Amino acid sequence: MAAPGLKPPAIAGWCVYDWAMSAFNTVIGTFVFSVYFTKGVAADPDQGSADWAFMLGLSGLLIALLSPVLGAIADRGGRIKPWLAACTLIAVIGSALLWFIRPDPSYALPALLLVGIASTAFELSNVFYNALLPVITPRGHLGRVSGWGWGVGYLGGLVCLILCLVLLLRADPPLFGLIGTTEAQPVRATSVLVAVWYAVFAVPLFLLVPDRLPQAGMSAARAVREGWASLMTTIRAMPRHANTLRFLIASALWRDGINTITAFGGIYAGIVFGMVEAQLILFAIALNVAAGLGAICFAWADDRIGAKPTLLISLIGLIITGSSMVLVGTDAWSWAPTLSLPLDFTPDQQWLLLLGMGLGVFFGPAQAAARSMMARISPPGLETEFFGIYALTGRAVGVLGPLAYGLAVTMLGSQRAGMATVIVLFLLGTALLLTVKERR
């Protein structure tokens, strides 16, 4: 029997949306299209990764400007789902249009523009999606439901990757002969598969999840005016909420580190370790399995021991595994034994695979516990606005990760140097989190 206040159909619909949207992040943002852009579209892989980083940085700046404003407007108007639907539609259309990006440097700018627009809409959808969490579950279950969502999302990304591998990248002929093999058509078709996946599995949320009631007599113009005024009042009051402000900044730092890894993990594995598309898909499958299991297994820990201990355990795990991934293949890793797993990977690639799985175990808990803690400390009725500020701090700080990665690669000519900047973000976030008092 469900606990009082729990809405199982709504929870299922909410979690399935994470299943839908994770395909975009996994296939386009991390393991397939990003690698295709840097190695197949851009004139030079290092310059391509730097351009990709700067595009994500600009997208993050736009998200930082829009997310709190849209969140405040949605709160004043009451309803959330229309905003979520609009962002979803833009991300889906942007994904589908990536089919037209051919392996030629002349397509680099259109590719960056399309991915930038789709990524911005994708991230803005998270503001409205996260704000629905308190609508479907009581506060005593926020941690586990948040963890279930992340776990289902990672598994959704996994299944979509497997379909990309079986139907397109390793199929002969691709997609039962419906597409050719010239001009990277199988790789480009993965973006269309993501668009269809995203659109289809987003439907249950709009059918099963209740929306907040609209404010009586609230016109669109009035919602904009009052939403902006409410946001300004909240921002001016933030210095009086030092504990919440420290949490927002701390979580922004480690979320930026995670986002940078997901954005450049495939590029890093492809350029530094020479993984090809099929190997990257297998690497992504292993990482997503680990991440999904980690998110689901840690889901109860949040509600039992608290979000802060869960976050600290996750961050320490991210620091250890992330630092090791930077060192694999260098003289500092010479002490490690040579692996000989029954896989078509070199020994260094095998170490990267194992460490990536270890990294994935801590991805979900770090993100899910941060989301549940934010939901707990948000005032009732202002959840969307506070998640907008959550996104604002994430993106205001989030510009640092991609830009630091791109600058490190440009100045030092090393992808390892770019990845090392992520560890610094984890360390700073952990240090600041230690000063935050959790409210149970």
Helices and strands as residue ranges (DSSP letters): H 8-23, I 24-31, H 33-36, I 37-41, H 45-77, H 81-97, G 98-100, G 105-107, H 108-131, H 133-136, G 139-141, H 142-163, I 164-169, G 174-177, G 182-184, H 185-208, H 220-237, G 238-240, H 242-272, H 277-297, H 299-305, H 307-327, G 331-333, H 347-377, H 383-398, H 400-412, H 415-433
